[in-house]
């Protein structure tokens, strides 16, 4: 039995890059997966790949950003798999421009997808999770939420808002059985490579995916409300304005090694 056997998870933006890696790793861990992306060809290929390894997956092409689309994704998961145990709020877009070159349409689109999409998808999923008394939401942040990357003001601020939501939702849901975590990844994805991002290191999306699998499992509960950074193998916790000390650095993280590094750090914080 896999680590996530019997669970049903929605992954948005799962047609390529990190979303694809999350969906594949989650399926390999035994979960049923709703593969969501407006990139129909990419998402269909991910569904096919999951089914080829013996997993269960269903396609969703609803564009995140509206409450109606979020409800459709949640309903699809429940209708096909009987429940929704997890949501990975991965769908996102960005561009690199100084503020004086931005257009209203570009800014509004980033906020619509990255921020409102995360809110609507989480709201829909959490309503179901609260009713069943369990569930996990994972929000995806970014190193740019520190405000350290020129030209990424709109994108970085949308991700900083997602980090805030992670803490707020975790607090609101305390005692409900629903937990909220954040991942701040740095990986060589098609989106980042297309922007010519010079800060990217050698990490691939598959290097980040084990963290999502770990957070969707029961052992991660003490990390409720925390944003976790994984950057070229270096693991750390978001400390508000920046990341905390590196808790470990390795090429191949697993759920066991993530638990061993993260859980003692959280216990120390709480002491």
PyMOL commands that set and color helices and strands:
alter all, ss='L'
color gray80, all
select helices_A, chain A and resi 17-28+40-52+67-81+99-101+104-132+143-146+153-172+190-194+205-216+218-223+255-270
alter helices_A, ss='H'
color red, helices_A
select strands_A, chain A and resi 8-11+32-36+57-60+86-89+135-140+178-186+227-231+234-237+248-249
alter strands_A, ss='S'
color yellow, strands_A
deselect
rebuild
show_as cartoon
